[in-house]
Amino acid sequence: MAEYTLILGVIGSDVHAVGNKVLEVALEEAGFHVVNLGVLVSQQEFIEAAIETDADAILVTSLYGHGEIDCRGLKDALIEAGLDDVLLYIGGYLVIGSQRWEDVEDKFRAMGFDRVYPPGTMVEDFLPQLRADLARQRGESH
């Protein structure tokens, strides 16, 4: 597998560090180059890191329910920065209150995210999709 660079971070005012670290280790063990920005990451920090590393994908996590607010305009900012080909994934507790997952997923897809994952998603659950999306993005066979 070609080496892919992934930007990982917890967006906004969220400080949930444990899951972020677990993701980093699991993705590295799966063969990815992971640039972990940690917690309290702004949209601009994701963008700057993606530019600096020529990233293939940005993986955003949010566990405090404000993902919808924190992620508004992120895809537009990526496009403006010339990063429209960078895959954009998000997962976690993304909204406040009880909402149907299908509605949450639709909301984030409409915001420009390529993949949206519910709380509790394990790395092995999304790894095949990530590999396939990255290969397709590069025009490689998976």
Protein Blocks (a to p, Z undefined) as FASTA:
>chain_A
ZZdddddddehjbfbfklmmmmmmmmmmnopacddebjaiafklmmmmmmmnopabdcdd
dfehpmmmmmgoklmmmmmnopampccddedjfbgcjddfklmmmmmmmnopabdcdehi
afklmmmmmmmmmmmmnopaZZ
